[in-house]
Amino acid sequence: MFAFQNTHLQLISLVTSKLKILKFCYIILITFLLSCGGDKTKEKSTETQMNTEKETNEEVTETTKTILCFGDSITAGYGLDDSADAYPAVLQQKIDTLNLNYTVINSGLSGETSAGGRSRIDWVMRQNIDIFLLELGGNDGLRGIPLSETKSNLQAIINNVNKKNPDTRIILAGMELPPNMGQDYTSQFRSVFAELAKENDVTFIPFILKDVGGIKELNQQDGIHPTVQGHQIVANTVWEVLKPLLFENSQ
């Protein structure tokens, strides 16, 4: 009986000893695997960091120039199903076909007045702008805002752009009002843009809705905002004055 118990105890001791050895080996194996995994993770992290730094350096060395279209619903592409149909996006397409290194930014805001544009110009000019297209004032005219106020606001925007970067080329887009606003007011309204262009010696588009304004089939149901086809024509009108500036700045 005691001999059996002693044999049994010896067997248990032997098994326990072997289990301890296996446990120790298992721990060593796990430690080794984790160590290898850690090295691989570190290598992967280093590789990712190098790739990120490479991409950052490429972005820093890239010299893309910027065209900012600063306007109201005409620029924003109000009523269109896709903003890619608005004239700023069409301008980008024209630029891309020529492989010119310019990016067009659509900074149009539906309902924007010259006063609204003046209040947000500081924020907009935090970025470097090479060409600044100013398309505002139409909503002022439709609301009957005093012309002196409209002119003062547009002048303040131009001053801000010049102050931030005197080398920024400014394009001023003129606007006209429908006849129902009265002949005197519409005539004086038109003159505001021509006067500003002359006084500031900036590139001038007399009427950005040339060949579009008042033409039913080129405007949406409201009779004010261009259709997709209308925006194509607007883009062509802008392109006539923009294209020479692009090649001038590329020299």
Secondary structure by P-SEA (a helix, b strand, c coil): caaaaaaaaaaaaaaaaaaaaaaaaaaaaaaaaaaaaaaaaaaaaaaaaaaaaaaaaaaaacbbbbbbbcccccccccccccccccaaaaaaaaaaaacccbbbbbcccccccaaaaaaaccccccccccbbbbbccaaaaaacccaaaaaaaaaaaaaaaaaacccbbbbbbbbbbcccccaaaaaaaaaaaaaaaaaacccccccccccccccccccccccccccaaaaaaaaaaaaaaaaaaaaaaac
